[in-house]
Amino acid sequence: MQQRKWVGVCLALALFSGAAYGKVFEVRDIDIQGLQRVSAGKVFASLPISVGDLVDEESLRQAARALFKTGNFEDIAFAEENGRLIIEIKERPAVESITIDGSKKIPEEQLLSSMQDNGLAEGRIFKRDVLDGIAQSLKGEYAKNGLYGSSVESRIENLPRNRVAVYLDITEGKPAAIKHINIVGNDVFDEDQLREDFELTTTNWLSWFRNDDKYSREKLTGDLERLESYYKNRGYLGFNVTSTQVSVSPNKESVYLTINIEEGSLYKVSEVALSGDLVLPEEQIRYFIVISEGQTYSQELAEWSAGQITQLLGNDGYTFADVQVVPELNREESTAKITFAINPKKRVYVRRINIRGNTKTADDVVRREMIQMEGAVASNARIEGSKLRLQRTAFVKRDSIEVDTPEVPGVDDQVDMNLSFEEQPSGSIGAQLGFSQTSGLQLGGNLQENNFLGTGKVVGFALNRNDFQKSLTISYTDPYFNVDGVSAGFSIFARESDFSRFNLSSFNTENQGINVNFSYPLSNTQRLSYGFGYEFQKLGNSTQAADVLKFIADNGFKNDIFTLNLGWVQSSLNNSIFATSGSRQSLGLEVAPPSASDLSYYRLTYSGQKYFPLNRLSKYLNGWSLRLRTELGYGDGLGDTDRLPFYKNFYGGGFNSIRGFERNSLGPRTVRAVIPANDIDPNDVDALNAEINRVFPGGFNANNTDPFGGNVSVEASAEVIFPLPFIKDQSQVQASLFVDAGNIFDTECRSETTTFTDPRTGTDILGNPVNRGTIILPGQSAFNCAKPSVDELRYSFGLGATWLSGFGPITFSISKPFNAGPLDEEESFQFSLGNQF
């Protein structure tokens, strides 16, 4: 066989091996040898030589480059035999499997995805340089996160049929802790001051929790930016970080940081100027500039002013306005002229409002909350106002609203307003579940839908039958009764109640009535409400409560009551359920006019709450808020009604009141009626007191008294709301530490024992009416009745939490009263399911 003349091609350096091959020949045939996975067709498609071509050394060199460029081959050799071009190929191995061991900080899926993006994955051609690059890059990534002791070793196992198994063995090691941070060059400010806002710090007793002593390049960059802001906010415009050094101990477990700085000079403001196209009156723009001539320069105040001017222009339709702060330094005098360069660009209009996320709520229900209108000037204030109004509705999940205003393609003065949000359950299935020694098991239920069939209307239906009450209530509210935003609603109710089983005085009632209410918007945050109602009230005659019997004696069993209602509400809360900022106030007046009702009275109530976000106080208080709340109430009789009817009294204790005390248990209490023997003179006070002591030996206590309420209510609380750990979605839960204070008072507490004629009648065996005689009404000083006084306030503290479940809020609290009185009923653990708040 004729000797073949080979031209060997080395992958690393040379194309030819052995002696130079200088012969030129015509290719009569091409023979490719050594293929295993790559098809001959792919080789011919990449080969720049065809049968009939004349080839020389340069032609073969170019052919080798073309084949190597495919990345499929490790070695290529050429030979010629009687005009036949023989190409001997050694393919690169294919990756059979990739195994990663020891990766904890970086998920294995992330590493495999990164390898695949760089061309290294199962089934692909193995490239050693790619694997080495990934290993080095991974070591650098660990180092950036303070894991200097980490190591990344790669191994290759050759398998049959030219395949390989790839192994990455990772040892992450322990993160290096920062042992010392040294700032060099600071003369004006103490190092402790400069490091106060640093995210990185040296190891301290909270580092195990905060993890703030672990070095990270990103955290260091952020700290350097904060350091620069600290100086420039205090007038040091020439401040500069000249260098930073990060030193690692030999054992790779400790890090030492050195930051070299130049403080520069302190600069004063010499002039504040405006430039560019102002479009708005200069006086209006300057009103929002909070930095002035003669003041020490502050980058924070200058940038805040620029932001306010940008917002002002945005409110007037200049959505893409650009305001730059340009300081001109006079280094000799250490002064700076500040120029606010204003480029308003074009006024922008909203072409279309696109709404996404309302899978249940009708589109027009969402749109009616919009202050920003289609076709109108795009106003940042109206867009934010629309977002806030929508956030206050019951069907929008907290913090889920996103607004984007992209430019309309091909037009430079129009934007679309893309609004998206996530709906939350707007219905509430209410349940009452409780047990006490006096009332036993209590069960009840109600159903309310605040977004009925996606219309935004509120429909409620409550049917209760339990130990203390049978009731039926139907309610309806249309929040947009007309185009002016007037809301209208009504409620119809019928109920029979035995309040002796609900921790109240032993009386029972039958009520039927209807209420009609309207509400008119005064502004975006205020509403005025007004309405009227009718109620038929019938008091049961089986009561044993002395105060109730006295009321029946004075006013009778049955009463027709007509009421007028007036209310005012102001709300800037950022959410209707779990607010974290803003405020809410409400003032209400209920009047039963003397000329229209059998009973006449008035009740005045005030409710206020305000939230203060605490994240500005510390970087560790993100998501924390302080809530201050107060509830006040006062009522009295009108005309011939000498005092507020007892069933309109205020009650205190329990949720939404003073926690740590049983529901409705605070304030004045009443006792069972004392019916003396017939031979006791009603005017003999000593004999009456002796009769009271006979009926209640040892005096009054919580076992023989019942809550009766009062005509004055005073409540207040302070709560620190904080996010619960280990819960990603904080929009459905809320927890707080609280202090509650307040009590129920009465301005007309009786100090003396009195008597009155029993208003109840019975029959003898012949069916003739019989008067039951005289009843003793003891003075109230012995059982919690007090006029308003700071000394009589009750206090409690504790921990509470609420979860907004799919069938209503679930709330619990654990609390302890400070100063419970002898007749107060304490309750450390309280639980509520489905109550509205």
Steps between C-alpha positions, in 0.01 A plus 500: 500500500628841404629695796261764617636846560331638816459856602427496877306789651556575869217665695722730701769639267579365154305378203761268360727239656811343360659636183337779306241390256532710192334288228203635307250239387149469360245348738336202329327370816464587869510234772411598859611258771448487879143628521285367784216743575547779249353418161709519182249749363586752774870463422449551126278802575785664692785385270606770248644233261304310237582227250677653199672773700874554486635506856825610647640567845295818546180326391547229761579760763171680431312169498638414843396837639147457365462155657647609834262795501204264533625407849436131441857378449805459715755410228506497117754342259512504118651242257507456121489166319474503121296820500278387782491745793486306824388694811566324831286658777498460877173619645467682832325288764134561585379581852315201640421649844583794727517445877531792746578429863524743795316804361276660764526876455440477124216264398601208280233594246658844464844349440369256238316782324816711494698208355239446232510869407875462449467189285562229760204267552408135478503380139721785381864491391736524795726807511766500767563873481132570570508275807816667632347844444185406690705365792703822523192718469330303775795548734481873435128502573558333835778746581267794431275363772778463753561127452875531451569147617291348224646268238362369170655188350400356164549137396449315173426130471542344156219267400457256209398626155690827539289634786599671828345553842561847649532549877512828693610455862428818698616578852336826606652534843392752761435866413778729610392733781597868504737558790588863439382793286741793488421837338816701430495873430198610706566810711158666516281205597557219746538154348206368704278768344612408150438130552160544662309441173736234365341169407830328572626496856736311725379193688254586777250318719225524234715395205380140523153631414569799276796342322643853467863404569534291181694678227334561165629712215148627422446603863835678507408694186174607662680608819746711299206671329342569839831638626521736203140613557575561868772750415326666206181542699707703746669725246821313417467505123865411445471174689663201331571136580858464380537125554372195686698199616355164594743278690434137582663311785714193415228265627246669266260561792557871575471811284655842565364802310686826452328797335718798406315829452556870430247721675560824309363841597162605636293682237231765550226580246577829324197507268200290397410539132253353252575430137325344203136521396312565824143461353362571849528827697841537661343580839310171492819307420710676764240414764620139483872584530604445861865601466587869506786748469737506798406149606750217525468296182302177534483253216196340661304827513604594146391164358179506702422843356569371149267209565225735621537716189483187284185394685351847456562490126367145485178611668457753219544243226877514445541135585851462359639824641869492590637721780873493567692651792815672365735631772769747387786500750712797594789320668675818611197627695359151577160593359266332255247648261212256458311498172188295447507423128141434389410316183122447510485328162152469348173500690363146497143372476356161598379319191357191666468346847559125492387299803629152582438266793126552549390143438186548710445876525328672208717739300276802563519438877877546480480796261266699722783520756722669243574870547723494193282493189566382146572786261599732786841636589707231672534615860723317747279621785183369336666171412617451859159613625333240280733235636425601859121504447516153348721378786231602750238276344421168661583287196864605436784318672732728694816619320405311183421802280754580230474793258708539185479787250681393180523738206269436207718377208548764231355781715702721734214657696286202602529218751290203597420442866539128572349417837523150646410360839416180681153444637446380853199328661235768552245282674483423866345197667467604859490258790476553871627225722539530871436350840457649845359383833202734471399469133630157398564428133447792259465443128407737222562571135474764230588544137612828345628562150671836443524448124173329413533327159790733419278811509665664801166497685489380861239237584465352846282223638517393862296226662583416858349257744689430816476513875440874517354613168283420202541755223463567131671793328510590133714792386591657168732786405574645157819709539432675168125566507545781248774650285594750772621219724204509741456164670165367618404203709249347734475230763197310625519310825297292742640345816422358839780526754561377851803704603538323830678231295732743328686636800250787536219583740215253531247648259347387175370695203309466177596741223388556143606792284651650191783746438569699183834675451662726242861613471632796301868557409642832619844425352715206403557422868183625672132399496188631670229248586137550603201275548192409697359193663202352679509238774228333703640409842335257742661414831432161656340490844705210635801710596643499851734798444403786732613778262307347212184478712543865597522594131185299423321668789585843358459431125291187449561169321439610141643797309497630143830669426582717198864596457699746291867431428780730392862398446832620365791280394851595390741231389845502345584140596702307245281192545146435616594199718871478581612861483860597574489876433251784490217593734126459545249703700124469537242706687145374546180641648183297562190690614152380595298827489257561790209582272527183291602223743365348819860520625727790412876507533825576319829312463821667382800284402850570376752251366853578388812309406832594347789288372865603511742290287815429703737412216646852502622452856713198421584272209397208723140626531391451141134395505447626858236762589371678809121520526328743737125456552230672702125439542277750682127491562240703689122480520210638699123530500292772336163646594308280742764224483724585796800290391638288217292180461694216658501289182681789324775504762867468407681180593870424528733205510610243242614536139499850351476633855708424811652157450573287805149561633195294407280637226262777622605446862650840587318791663180522703323183609151425623361246746190287530196681631441484876132450590456566875233359730171689496544632856822693419450874468639618161625816673703311765852513353652283774240232446553513124877461537444210738280336234774550241755339730263209554462439128870560427693377806856623493421782259504522123750304290542394139282195559188699590542801269467538123657752259258786439708749301514875532444820307871586469764294320873575498744267323851536362779270389850502360617211284833416340416302187778273376541241222487137603821306428516212251185621315557621144156653439455757776189651338269241661638504856570765760646479849544764767615577852242722666408703805128571550341751737145613575178431684125554494359775725165648595434866577194418711614228738251456787654543842193412708265207526155571354173316456237482228186310414547176316379570142431131435158349559396146558176314564363312793333160476184674384683682219472844662799743459724519803760774568827352613578780745809710577848446356825621658753661263841506675743785449753434225816601688546140610523352150734675260296811422725804482495839338774567241836500678859423404535302823229258382661415164590135443822395324624184330788389280560200279558343161242467223485360148247486215490273196274595212384152406275410211194501726572813701754638749629270773626703794649411836669687781690411815487784751528591866316786677706743708244606758182293488240593761334253739193461276683502165497176304843416355559284193863442402443311173242629254406354164272620221403341171348699219429828679537814291735774619 
